[in-house]
Amino acid sequence: MFNSITVQTATENNSIFTLIFTILLAFVLSTILAFVYQKTFRGLSYSRNYVQSIVLISIISTVVIQSVGDSLSRGIGIMAAMSIIRFRTNFKDPRDTLFLFASLAAGISCGAYAFPVAIVGTLGFSIAAIILYYSPLGPNSYFDGMVRFNLGFNSKGQKKLEQLLSIYCKAFALVTIREIAQGQRLDYAYHIKLRKDKSYEDFMSHLKAIEDLQGLSLMMQESTVDI
């Protein structure tokens, strides 16, 4: 199957067609990783910029490995140039880092002409991510929205709020609570997952009816929203 696509070392004498094929393969494999990340993501929203970075970083690593070839001096020079760059992005989820490393590995393998390693490794990683997504190791309860509001300190609406959350939500968790208005009011943020037979319109209308509740807002999970 891989008679014409063998594991070999990048050399300085490459045809333009080989270089194009290498970059295209890195693009296809990293796109598969980005698609799997998008489909197995669990959270309020994912970053489109991060998903695109999964694809682009694979192409960058492929080009870098192609540039190095078998030249030790060239490799040292590229390492010195790359040391100027500092990645200051903080990943809250270790899973995001793993997908980025998987894309880097695919790009490096393509750049080194280890095409079977790149293809099998990418497919193996993707299948494992999908299996874990549906396995008991995945989260049993996840949220699909965030509701935010503020109440007066020791407000009578607190008990009504707890009743509404229990009635309308299959799962909910308090994310943040902070004082505002010089300690006269409390700002709440809840992750929520509504019950199947309940609607967000009814939930919001009942929340608005709570006495002293202000600043009500609801953010739903959307693939186009970056937070």
VEXMIRO-786426 format. One record per residue (C-alpha): y, z, x. Coordinates in pm, whole numbers, plus 50000, padded with zeros to 5 digits. Each point is the difference from the previous one (the first is absolute). Example, Ala and Ser with C-alpha at 12.3 -4.5 7.8 and 13.67 -1.06 7.14 Angstrom:
<rs>
495505078051230 503444993450137 
</rs>
This chain:
<rs>
500005000050000 502355008750282 498764973650244 503414983750020 501965032549960 498845022650278 501265032650146 501954990750310 503045009850200 503474986049943 500944975750273 503184982450097 498634965249922 499914998449620 500494970649768 502755002049740 497384996949726 498165030650130 503215020250003 500854989449644 496485008349882 500195034150168 503295009149833 498844987049661 496795020250021 501995031450084 502244992849702 497054995649763 498215031550119 503135021649985 500774986349653 496545011649888 500815034650137 503365000449821 498334989549673 497355027250031 502715025750078 501944989749690 496965001449772 498715033350131 503395017150021 500415031749795 503465014149964 503274995549818 500994968350179 499304982050322 502444983350234 500064962149997 501505000950349 496995019750124 497544975649839 501794971050169 499975019250328 496205001549984 499964962050006 502764994750255 498805025350258 496674981850025 501784967650089 502165018050256 496985015550173 498274966050005 502974983650169 500295028450251 496334997650100 500314962050025 503035004150227 498205024350229 496894978850047 498175009650320 503205007950189 500235036650103 503604997050112 501014983649673 498275027949806 501905026650194 503264981749934 499354998149626 499095036849992 503305008350169 501924978649749 498195014949701 500715035350123 503644994249906 499004998349634 499675033049815 498275001849662 501815027749812 498224995749666 498305031849883 496794994449805 499445026849737 496444987749935 497584996450295 498354972049804 503114978550050 499655004150377 496344989449985 500824967449822 502674992650259 497525006350282 497414978049823 502524971549990 500835005550368 496294999250088 499534967549809 502974984250177 498865011550344 496494987049935 501364966249891 502294998350302 497055007150230 497934973049822 497565026349874 499904983049662 496665014649880 501265034950085 503244993749810 498294985949691 497125024849979 502275029450085 502594991049735 497404994049730 498155032150093 503205020549987 501014984649667 496595006049840 500005036050123 503505005849856 498924986149662 496815020949994 501945031650083 502534991849729 497285001049733 497895027350160 500175037549926 501895003750329 503034984249834 502485020849800 498715009349655 503455005649856 502994978650087 503404995349843 501724969449865 503555012449950 502645025550091 502255017649749 503155017850110 502405022749810 501915032650028 500065031449788 502225030349991 498815030350192 497655020749778 500344973649729 498085004449675 498934963550027 497605008250284 497195010249762 500514968749786 499884978950316 496645014550105 498594993349653 501104963650007 498534994550347 496665014049885 499974978949682 501124966550145 498735001050359 496454996750122 501175013650334 503345012250133 501235017450314 503335015350093 501334981150303 503355016450062 502225026549847 503485007350130 503165017749894 503014979949893 503415008349846 500375029950232 496705014849887 500764997449629 497434972549943 496624989550144 499084963950079 496304991549942 497894970350111 496474995549861 497294974950083 498364991149670 497074980149863 500244994549626 497025002249766 498644966649877 500945006549637 503585010250085 503064978250060 502815005650246 502564992849729 498795029249789 499735022350305 503584992550105 501385004549649 498405034549971 501335009750343 503524989649897 499685022849699 499575030850220 503055021949987 502065001550321 497984972450174 502234975650193 499734971850253 496684986949864 498574970150187 496554984150027 498784978750290 496794980649940 497674985650261 501154964950079 498764977150277 503554987650060 501615034250047 500545015050344 500525037750031 
</rs>
